[in-house]
Amino acid sequence: MKNSHNKKRNVGLIYELLLRHVSSKLIEEKNQEAQACLNIIDRYFNENTELYREFRLFNALAKTTVSSTPVAAAILTEAKAAARRCDTSSLNNEKSQLIKEINHTISDKGFYHRRIPEYTAYATIQTLLNEWRKGDSSNLSKMIEYESKIVEWLISEKVDNSKSEESYQNVDALVVKILTEKFNKKYRDRLNEEQKDIIRSYVFSMSTDNGESARKKLGLIKEQTLAQVNYLKSTSDSSVILEKIADVKKSIQDINLDSLDDSIISKFLLMSKLKNEIMEK
């Protein structure tokens, strides 16, 4: 891919650069600057934006590994159809607004110059998405060239994923730190590892899979807590505890995971604490 590729309008590259910026500010302990960047991610990479829809499509092509060329070709066919359903006008406007906000909010001259190991593949994917959207106006020879490269990418092993995982882990640490402070104002206790994991899942799942993985994790915690409550009921001889168990069970069962927000996460932080306290008895 030529150096003329416009990385500022490459959804995959911009997302990686934003994550790395947050990570670097964490290391420098500049939490306000890191939070400002997280706010940008939240505004532009949420389920209501065309940018997020393109990011999910981009990410599928960038992160997926398949076993054969026919499977890769089938993925490209579906991706092409999805790309052409995009509202190009809204997408371009959102990208322009995102670039403007990055330039206005992030005072880092090196922001666009961080090294991304997957740069060539990312540039090819974005260029192919752009070509697909041109329809009959696309450059057919270039489109065939890029599709061939992406097929090769899809069937290759993604051996350098540790770089991305490291970025996520660093961002995880910052998010946990910020949200721990937020929730501690209410609970005043140190969060245990499961509670930290709840927060991590909540934040990153909302930006990557619309909360689906977080719901699965929370659903499991809900089942485990109900099991512990039932165990407590069968083993306790305390009349006070037995009187309250029914209300506790109903409160847990009534929690709806369809719409995740801070109040739901707060309930699960308490639920995790309750579950662990019963297990320690």
N, C-alpha and C positions, 0 to 999 in steps of 0.2 A: 504494500500500500504506500502511495507517495506521501511525502511529508506535507503536501498541500491539504491533507485531510483536516477538516474543521473540527478539532476536538471539542470546542466549546458547545457544539450542537450534537455531540455524540452522547446519547443518554447513558450508555454503559460507562464510558470514561468519566463523565461528570459525576455520576453516582460514586464511583470509586474514589475520585478526587475529593469529594465531600467527606467521605468516610475517613480518608487519610488525614484530612485537615483536622477533623474532630480528634483523631488519634494523636496528632502532634500537639494539639492544644492541651490534651489530657496530660501528656508527658511534661509539658511546660507549666501545668497547673493553672492554666488560664481558662477557668471554667465558664466564665461569661461568654468568651469568644466561641468556645466549644458549643455551648447551648444555643447561641445565635445560629450556628451552622446546623445543629439538629432541628431548629425551628424551620430552616429553609427546606430540609429534607421532608419534614412533616407537611409543609404547605404544598410542595410540588410533587411529591411522590406518595400521594394518597389515592384511594380508589376512585375518586371523582375527577381525576385529571386524565387527559389524553397522554400526558407525559408518563404517568404511571403505567398506563396500558401499553405504551410502546416499550417501557422498561421491562415489563413482564415478558413481552415477546422477545426482546433483545436477550434477556437473561436465559430464556429457554434455549436459544441458539448458542449462547456463550457457555453455559454450564452443563448442558446435556452431553452424555456420551452414549452412543448406540453401538450395536454389534455389527451392523452391516450397511452397505451402501443403499440398498433398497429402502431400509427403514429411515435412513438419513434423507433420502429423496422424498419420502412420504412426509416427513416433518417439514421439509422446505415447502412442499405444496400447501400444507395447512398454514404455515407461517406467511406465505405470500398472500393467501386469501385474507388472513387476519390483518396484515399490513395495509391492504387496499381498502379495508373497511374503516380505517382510521380517518378522523376528521383532521385533515392536513392543516387547514387554516388555524384551528384551535391549537394543534400541536406546535406549529411554528410560533404562534403567539406566546404560548407558555414557555417555550425554550428561550425566546427573546426576553421575557420577563425574568426568567431564572438567571440568565446571564447578567442582566442589569442588576438584579439583587445581589448576586455573588460579587460583582464588581463594587457595589456600594457598601456591602456588609463586611466582606472578607478583605482585610488589609494585609494581604500576603502576596508579594510580587512573584513568588515562586509557585503559587497555587496551580497554575496550568502546566507547570514544568516538572511535576513529580513523575518519576519513572513508573510506568505500568507495564509489567512483563508481558501481558496479553495484548499490548497496544495494536499490533498488526491484525490480530483476529478481530478485535473490537472495531477497528476502523473498517475492516471488510464487512462485518455484519451491519454496521450503520449505513455504509454506502449501499449495500444490497437492499436494505429496507427502503432507502430513498429511491433507488431505481425501480423497485417493485411498485411504488406509489405513482410513478410516472405513467404507468400503463403503456399505451401505444407509443408514447413519446420516449420511452426508455431506450438506452443504448443496448441493443440485444447482445452484441458480442461481449460487452463488459459484464452484462448481467449473467451470461453463461459462465464467464471466467470466475466471477465472484461466487456463484452458486457451487461451482466445482470446488472452490477453496473451502467453502463452509461445509460441504459434504465431507471433505478430508478432515476438517476440524471436529465435526461431530463424531467421527469414528476413531479419533485419536484419544489417547489417555490424557486427562487433564492433570498432569503431574505437578503443576505449580500452584495448586489451589491453596497451599499453606499460606501464601502471601495474603490472599483475600481473607482466609480464616483469621490470620493474625490481626488484620484490620478490624474485623468484627469483634474479636476478643478485646482489643483496646477500646473500641467504642462501647462494648458491653461494660467495661470497667467504669467508664465515665457515666454512662446512663444509670448504672446501679448507684454510683456515688451521688449523683444529682437527685434521683428519685428516692434514695435512702434518706437523704436529708429531708425531702418533702414529706415522706410517710412518717419519719421519726418525729416530726413536729406533732403528729397526732398520737403515735404509739409510744414514743420515747425509748423503745427497746432496740437493741441491735437486731438486724434481720438475720435469720439463719440462712444457710445455703439454699434451701428450698425456696424461701421467700425471695431471695435475690434472683433465683432462676425464674420465678414467676414474673418478676419485673422485666428481666431480660426478654423472656418469651413475649410478653405483652408489647414491648416497644418494637422489637424487630419483626415479629410476626405481622403486626399491623402494616409495616412498610414493605413486606415481601410477599405475603400470601393472604392478605386481607384478614388476618387474625385466625386462620384455620388451624395452624399448628398450636397456637396458644390455647384455642378452645379445646383441642384434644388433650393437652397437658392439664388444663384446669378441670376438664371432665374427669380425668383419672384421679386427680387430687380430691375431687368431690366424692367419687366412689370410695376412695380409701378412707376418707374422713367419716363417711357414713358407716363404713365397716367398723371403724374404731369406736364410734359412738354406740353401735349395736353391741360391740364387745363389752364396753363399759357398762351398758345396761344389764347385761347378763351376769356380770361379775361383781357389781357394786352392791353393797348393802346400806348405802347412805340414802336416807329418805329424801334429803335435800337434792342430791344429784338425780335421783330417780324422778323427782317431780319436774325437773327442768329438762330432762332428756327429750321429751316429746316436742317441746318448743324448739329446742336446738335442732333436732332432726328436720322439723318443718322449715325452719329458716334456711337450712342448707339445701333442702330439696327445692325450695322456691326460687333459688338463684337461677336466673335466666342467662345463658351464655350467648344468646343471639347477638346482643349488642354489648361489646366490651368497652368499659370506660374506667376512670380512676376509682369510682365508687365500687365497682365489681371487683377490681383488683384489691382494694382495701379489704373487702370481705374475705377474699381468698388468702390474704396475708394473715388475717385472724384465724381462718380455718386451718391453715398450715400450722400455726402455733398451737391451736387446740388439738389437732391430730398428734403432733409431737409430744404434747404434754400427756395425752392419754397413753401413748406408747411407752412413755418413761415411767408410768405408774407401776 
